[in-house]
Amino acid sequence: MTQAYYFLAFISKYFPRLSDGFQVFLSPPDQFQDCRSHAFQVVSMDWFPFLSFSRDTQRPGTTVTPQDSVDVRMLQAVARTLNFTYVMRVPEDGQWGVLQKDGLWTGTVGTLQRRLADFSMLLNWSSKRFHAIDFSRIYAAEPLVIVSTQPRPRPHYLALVAPFTC
């Protein structure tokens, strides 16, 4: 078994509410075992620490080189397990996706809607987007953390009583 399989099995066992979408990867061996080195087209925006990349050129819609980040690690693990490659690029207009009056979308959503890419990373679900593209199960990631300054060293004049304090 591969590391990706064990990772998905771990998530399924200990986080069942998050793992419904992983069952497709944990199916019997005859299902979804090999994508035969298919090259998928991925469209996404940079959103560190979840997805990070460097642009290959400054042209709109350019390909990008993924850098070490959370979603890139997951994508690489699934790609190894299912035997596929991918080419990642940014959307032509550099937007996440806005619904226009004519019913078409801009940005990442529009790229998927027009089938110029196979899938995306880091795209938030919304009821309007749900009608334009298909979504997998989501996983929750909370970007908020508690931040404080580092403690300062105690003044030298407290050195004598410091061992007797908490």
C-alpha angles and dihedrals in degrees: 000000000000129000090249091057092051091047092052091044090051092051091047093051101044102028105036095164091057097042107062091104092052093064089085088064093045094051123123112299095259093064126077092347101132133019089188096237093301112174108230122201112230125191121192148137127244111261110162131235091022098045126007131172144153120238115243091212136356094247118117112265093017123163117256136210110232117231129203108293139132100268093039089057091051092046092050092049093050091044091054092046096047096035103239138127129213142205114212125204141164121249116268094247097037094238133126092227138288125194111239127208092256091060095253123119132228128217126009094347091051092049089055093042091054089046093239088133134033099221145343138220128227099015116151118229118240132166091246093049090046089068093052104043141014121255130205121217111293129232120214120237120177111210095189118102137169112255127190138162120266114263114261121233115265116256115265093241089067093056092098095056099031095094089058096053130080 
